């Protein structure tokens, strides 16, 4: 039971660092932030509400900066830390990678929708247009490619999880 609590704690830290990656990039780019919090729909998640950059590439970079932070954190810990607890940290990172690359609700879905549809703003009252674009993405050929790659990644990470000492 202690091991599961440790993995959950590490997962929360990784999620915090993921959101911190978004936050730092938004601050570096001097983009106004409207709010930070926890939303409950469609699944519980942390969020940062900010003014959407007009430049689509910049906006996609902001969206994907959380995943970049997760990857950097993983590689830094994996390369430089040699401690027995690292097995649990790796399991938490693997769970995070599976979660944050999923084809149903992830930063990759949002970046793809924004980039492919050239969406430059999100104002109150335009939520339906954005949601419609996400629905169009679901089960499209791009979505099936995303889903296939995600399944391969998930199987690879599960195969490499060391659950013997958990």
Buried (B, 14 or more C-beta within 10 A) or exposed (E): EEEEEBBEEBBEBBBEBBBBBBBEBBEEBEBEEEEEEEEEEEEEBBEBEBEBBEEBEBBBBBBBBBBBBBBEBBEEBEEEEEEEEBBBBBBBBBBBBBBBBBBEBBBBBBBBBBBBBEBEEBEEEEEEEBEEBBEEBEEEEBBEEBBEEBEEBBEEBEEEEEEEEE
